[in-house]
Amino acid sequence: MTQATGAHTDHEASHGFEPERRARALVEALPYIRRFRGAVVVVKYGGHAMTDAALAASFARDIVLVRSVGLHPVVVHGGAPQIAEHLRKLGKQSEFRDGLRVTDAETLEVARMVLVGKVGRDIVSAINASGGAALGLSGEDGRLVTAVRRDPALGFVGDVAAVNPGVIERLVTREIVPVVSSIGADTGGQAYNINADTMAAALAGALGAAKVVYLTDVPGLLADPADVSSLVSRATVTEVEAMVTSGAVSGGMIPKARACVDAVLQGAGSAHMLDGRIPHAVLLELFTDAGIGTMITRNHEEAGDGSGASSKETREDET
């Protein structure tokens, strides 16, 4: 009897707590939903969040929620692991220079097939299955992204020369979630493989996005790369460049950090680097007081934009 009563008490306590906690979360999210309703949010999707089935399903539901509360998400994705796996099946060895895959004609065709025909379609299907309306396209479609060759030694690896934002704007005004594969084409129609971080930055700038969110496999920018507790919650573009120069940001984090800087300098309100291995990472950063990653702005005055990484004092003033 005592055990049954104890169990009943625990049951009541848990059920009494959960609704209260959930209600507080909704109330906490309200100011951010109101502030950013109608704004474009570019989300660069990649890393473990893309390859883990549970996280992928959770991401799709989160994107539907973001759209449902009035924001306009635009998903940009790469697919390096998937491309590498397909090349291995073909018996083709990948070569990298400065972290970029050397892309000959055969590798380019594999990249187009995998990114547009497989990875992009999977993301679209997951969002649609979660109750959203998504449409897949690449930078080649509608002349969305005009590319230029980066370096002849890299083959068909491109950089973004220009963006036609009208293609995306027409979709988001119809409440459609664009899912963009990181392929572009030059003015002559030649396709190029483009780094997805770079493409996300260019799209965010051209669209005047309120935010661009990068899902990674790290907590964010760390003051000490060996200490995960040294997370930098806020930084300006100047501070990020100083971290790169000092070596605090190194290796594969350098292009991601510079993509964040480029996005802000090109017109995005703020850039956010998050750990995509955390369930609901996008929601936690966009709609909670604490935030979970690093927010990068042009200067400190712009840090109080209501994002998850802003200070609590700023948000209390706003609300």
C-alpha positions as CSV (number, residue, x, y, z in Angstrom):
1,M,0.0,0.0,0.0
2,T,2.8,2.4,0.9
3,Q,4.6,1.6,-2.4
4,A,1.4,2.1,-4.3
5,T,0.8,5.5,-2.6
6,G,4.4,6.5,-3.2
7,A,4.1,5.6,-6.9
8,H,0.8,7.5,-7.2
9,T,2.4,10.5,-5.6
10,D,5.3,10.4,-8.0
11,H,2.9,10.0,-10.9
12,E,0.9,13.0,-9.8
13,A,4.0,15.1,-9.2
14,S,5.4,14.3,-12.7
15,H,2.1,15.1,-14.3
16,G,1.7,18.2,-12.3
17,F,5.1,19.4,-13.3
18,E,5.1,18.6,-17.0
19,P,2.2,20.8,-18.0
20,E,3.6,23.7,-16.0
21,R,7.0,23.4,-17.6
22,R,5.5,23.2,-21.1
23,A,3.3,26.2,-20.4
24,R,6.4,28.2,-19.3
25,A,8.2,27.2,-22.5
26,L,5.3,28.5,-24.6
27,V,5.2,31.8,-22.7
28,E,8.9,32.2,-23.0
29,A,8.7,31.6,-26.8
30,L,6.0,34.1,-27.4
31,P,8.1,37.3,-27.5
32,Y,10.4,35.7,-30.1
33,I,7.6,34.4,-32.2
34,R,6.0,37.9,-32.2
35,R,9.3,39.7,-33.0
36,F,10.3,37.5,-35.9
37,R,6.9,36.7,-37.4
38,G,7.3,37.1,-41.1
39,A,11.1,37.0,-41.0
40,V,13.3,34.7,-43.1
41,V,15.5,32.3,-41.2
42,V,18.1,30.3,-43.2
43,V,19.1,27.0,-41.7
44,K,22.2,25.2,-42.9
45,Y,21.4,21.6,-42.2
46,G,24.3,19.1,-41.9
47,G,26.5,17.1,-39.7
48,H,25.2,14.4,-37.3
49,A,21.8,16.0,-37.3
50,M,21.4,14.9,-40.9
51,T,22.7,11.3,-40.6
52,D,20.9,10.3,-37.4
53,A,17.3,9.2,-38.2
54,A,15.8,10.4,-35.0
55,L,17.4,13.8,-35.2
56,A,16.4,14.1,-38.9
57,A,12.8,13.4,-38.0
58,S,13.0,15.9,-35.1
59,F,14.5,18.5,-37.4
60,A,11.7,18.2,-39.9
61,R,9.1,18.7,-37.2
62,D,10.9,21.7,-35.9
63,I,11.0,23.3,-39.3
64,V,7.3,22.8,-39.7
65,L,6.8,24.4,-36.2
66,V,8.9,27.4,-37.2
67,R,6.8,27.9,-40.4
68,S,3.6,27.3,-38.5
69,V,4.3,30.2,-36.0
70,G,4.8,32.6,-38.9
71,L,8.6,32.6,-39.6
72,H,9.9,31.6,-43.1
73,P,12.5,28.9,-42.9
74,V,14.8,28.2,-45.8
75,V,16.8,25.0,-45.5
76,V,20.2,24.8,-47.2
77,H,22.0,21.4,-47.2
78,G,25.2,19.7,-48.3
79,G,25.8,16.0,-48.2
80,A,29.6,15.3,-48.0
81,P,29.2,11.9,-46.2
82,Q,26.6,10.7,-48.7
83,I,28.6,11.8,-51.7
84,A,31.7,10.1,-50.3
85,E,29.7,6.8,-49.7
86,H,28.4,6.8,-53.3
87,L,31.9,7.5,-54.7
88,R,33.2,4.6,-52.6
89,K,30.6,2.3,-54.1
90,L,31.8,3.4,-57.5
91,G,35.4,2.6,-56.5
92,K,36.4,6.2,-56.8
93,Q,38.8,7.7,-54.3
94,S,38.2,11.3,-53.1
95,E,41.0,13.9,-53.1
96,F,40.8,16.9,-50.9
97,R,42.7,20.2,-51.0
98,D,42.4,22.7,-48.2
99,G,39.3,20.8,-47.0
100,L,37.6,20.9,-50.4
101,R,36.8,17.9,-52.5
102,V,38.5,17.9,-55.9
103,T,35.5,17.6,-58.2
104,D,36.1,16.2,-61.7
105,A,33.2,15.7,-64.1
106,E,32.3,12.3,-62.8
107,T,32.4,13.5,-59.1
108,L,30.2,16.5,-60.1
109,E,27.6,14.2,-61.6
110,V,27.6,12.1,-58.4
111,A,27.3,15.2,-56.3
112,R,24.3,16.5,-58.3
113,M,22.6,13.1,-58.2
114,V,23.2,12.6,-54.4
115,L,22.4,16.2,-53.3
116,V,19.4,17.0,-55.5
117,G,18.1,13.5,-56.1
118,K,18.6,11.8,-52.8
119,V,19.5,14.1,-49.8
120,G,17.2,17.0,-50.9
121,R,14.3,14.7,-51.6
122,D,14.7,13.0,-48.2
123,I,14.5,16.3,-46.4
124,V,11.5,17.4,-48.5
125,S,9.7,14.2,-47.8
126,A,10.4,14.4,-44.0
127,I,9.1,18.0,-43.8
128,N,6.0,17.1,-45.9
129,A,5.3,14.0,-43.8
130,S,5.5,16.2,-40.7
131,G,2.7,18.4,-42.0
132,G,4.6,21.0,-43.8
133,A,4.9,22.0,-47.5
134,A,8.4,21.8,-48.8
135,L,9.9,22.0,-52.2
136,G,13.4,20.9,-53.3
137,L,15.6,22.9,-55.7
138,S,19.2,23.6,-56.3
139,G,21.1,26.7,-57.1
140,E,20.7,25.8,-60.8
141,D,16.9,26.1,-60.7
142,G,15.5,29.5,-61.8
143,R,19.1,30.9,-61.9
144,L,18.9,31.0,-58.1
145,V,22.7,30.9,-57.7
146,T,25.2,32.0,-60.3
147,A,28.5,30.3,-59.7
148,V,32.1,31.0,-60.7
149,R,35.0,28.5,-60.7
150,R,37.0,28.8,-57.5
151,D,40.3,27.3,-58.6
152,P,41.1,25.2,-61.7
153,A,43.0,22.8,-59.5
154,L,39.8,21.9,-57.7
155,G,37.9,21.2,-60.8
156,F,34.2,22.0,-60.7
157,V,34.2,23.6,-57.3
158,G,32.5,27.0,-57.3
159,D,31.9,30.1,-55.4
160,V,28.7,32.2,-55.3
161,A,28.9,35.1,-57.7
162,A,25.2,36.2,-57.5
163,V,21.9,35.2,-56.0
164,N,18.4,35.7,-57.5
165,P,16.4,36.0,-54.3
166,G,13.1,36.3,-56.1
167,V,13.1,32.5,-56.6
168,I,13.0,31.9,-52.9
169,E,10.8,34.9,-52.1
170,R,8.0,33.6,-54.3
171,L,8.1,30.3,-52.5
172,V,8.1,31.6,-48.9
173,T,5.2,34.0,-49.6
174,R,3.2,30.9,-50.5
175,E,4.1,29.3,-47.2
176,I,6.4,26.8,-48.9
177,V,9.7,25.7,-47.2
178,P,12.5,25.8,-49.8
179,V,15.1,23.0,-49.5
180,V,18.2,24.1,-51.4
181,S,20.9,21.8,-52.6
182,S,24.4,23.3,-52.8
183,I,24.8,23.2,-56.5
184,G,25.1,26.3,-58.7
185,A,25.8,27.0,-62.4
186,D,27.7,29.7,-64.2
187,T,26.2,31.9,-66.9
188,G,27.0,29.3,-69.6
189,G,25.1,26.6,-67.7
190,Q,28.2,24.7,-66.3
191,A,27.3,23.2,-62.9
192,Y,29.5,23.6,-59.9
193,N,29.6,22.0,-56.5
194,I,29.4,24.8,-53.8
195,N,30.2,24.5,-50.1
196,A,26.9,24.5,-48.3
197,D,28.1,26.9,-45.6
198,T,29.1,29.4,-48.3
199,M,25.7,29.0,-50.1
200,A,23.8,29.5,-46.8
201,A,25.6,32.7,-46.1
202,A,25.0,34.1,-49.6
203,L,21.3,33.2,-49.5
204,A,20.9,34.7,-46.1
205,G,22.5,37.9,-47.2
206,A,20.5,38.2,-50.4
207,L,17.2,37.5,-48.6
208,G,18.0,39.9,-45.8
209,A,17.4,37.0,-43.4
210,A,16.8,37.9,-39.7
211,K,19.0,34.9,-38.9
212,V,21.1,32.2,-40.4
213,V,21.6,29.1,-38.3
214,Y,24.4,26.6,-38.8
215,L,23.9,23.1,-37.4
216,T,27.3,21.6,-36.6
217,D,28.8,18.8,-34.5
218,V,30.2,21.2,-31.9
219,P,28.6,23.4,-29.2
220,G,29.6,26.5,-31.0
221,L,32.7,28.7,-31.0
222,L,35.0,27.9,-28.0
223,A,37.5,30.3,-26.5
224,D,39.5,27.2,-25.6
225,P,39.0,24.4,-28.2
226,A,40.0,21.8,-25.5
227,D,37.3,23.1,-23.1
228,V,33.7,22.7,-24.1
229,S,32.7,24.9,-21.1
230,S,34.4,27.9,-22.8
231,L,31.5,28.4,-25.2
232,V,31.4,31.9,-26.5
233,S,27.7,32.8,-26.5
234,R,28.0,36.1,-28.3
235,A,30.7,37.6,-30.6
236,T,31.1,40.3,-33.2
237,V,32.5,39.6,-36.7
238,T,35.7,41.4,-35.5
239,E,36.0,39.1,-32.5
240,V,35.5,36.0,-34.6
241,E,38.2,37.0,-37.0
242,A,40.5,37.6,-34.1
243,M,39.7,34.1,-32.8
244,V,40.7,32.7,-36.2
245,T,43.9,34.7,-36.3
246,S,44.9,33.6,-32.7
247,G,44.2,29.9,-33.5
248,A,41.3,29.6,-31.0
249,V,39.2,28.7,-34.1
250,S,41.1,26.3,-36.3
251,G,40.8,23.4,-38.8
252,G,37.3,22.7,-40.1
253,M,35.8,25.4,-37.8
254,I,37.5,28.1,-39.8
255,P,35.2,27.9,-42.9
256,K,32.1,27.7,-40.7
257,A,33.2,30.7,-38.7
258,R,33.9,32.7,-41.8
259,A,30.6,31.7,-43.3
260,C,28.9,33.2,-40.3
261,V,30.9,36.4,-40.6
262,D,30.2,36.6,-44.4
263,A,26.4,36.1,-43.8
264,V,26.3,39.0,-41.4
265,L,28.5,41.2,-43.6
266,Q,26.3,40.4,-46.6
267,G,23.1,41.4,-44.8
268,A,21.8,38.7,-42.4
269,G,20.8,40.1,-39.0
270,S,22.7,37.5,-37.0
271,A,24.4,34.2,-37.5
272,H,24.2,31.3,-35.1
273,M,26.4,28.2,-34.7
274,L,24.7,25.4,-32.9
275,D,25.3,21.8,-31.9
276,G,22.9,19.9,-34.1
277,R,23.3,16.8,-32.0
278,I,21.0,18.4,-29.4
279,P,17.3,17.6,-30.1
280,H,15.3,20.7,-31.1
281,A,18.5,22.8,-31.3
282,V,16.9,25.3,-33.7
283,L,13.9,25.8,-31.4
284,L,16.1,26.2,-28.3
285,E,18.2,28.9,-30.0
286,L,15.4,30.8,-31.7
287,F,12.7,30.7,-29.0
288,T,14.3,30.4,-25.5
289,D,16.0,32.9,-23.2
290,A,19.1,30.9,-22.7
291,G,20.0,29.8,-26.2
292,I,22.5,27.0,-26.7
293,G,25.1,28.1,-29.2
294,T,27.1,31.1,-30.5
295,M,25.5,34.2,-31.9
296,I,27.5,36.4,-34.2
297,T,26.5,40.0,-35.0
298,R,28.1,42.9,-36.8
299,N,28.6,44.7,-33.5
300,H,27.6,44.5,-29.9
301,E,24.7,46.9,-30.3
302,E,23.0,44.4,-32.6
303,A,23.3,41.6,-30.1
304,G,20.1,42.4,-28.4
305,D,17.9,41.3,-31.3
306,G,15.8,38.9,-29.3
307,S,17.7,35.8,-30.3
308,G,18.4,32.9,-28.0
309,A,22.0,34.0,-27.4
310,S,21.1,37.5,-26.4
311,S,21.4,38.5,-22.8
312,K,18.6,38.0,-20.4
313,E,18.6,41.7,-19.4
314,T,18.1,42.7,-23.0
315,R,15.1,40.4,-23.4
316,E,13.5,41.6,-20.2
317,D,13.7,45.1,-21.5
318,E,12.1,44.0,-24.8
319,T,9.2,42.2,-23.2
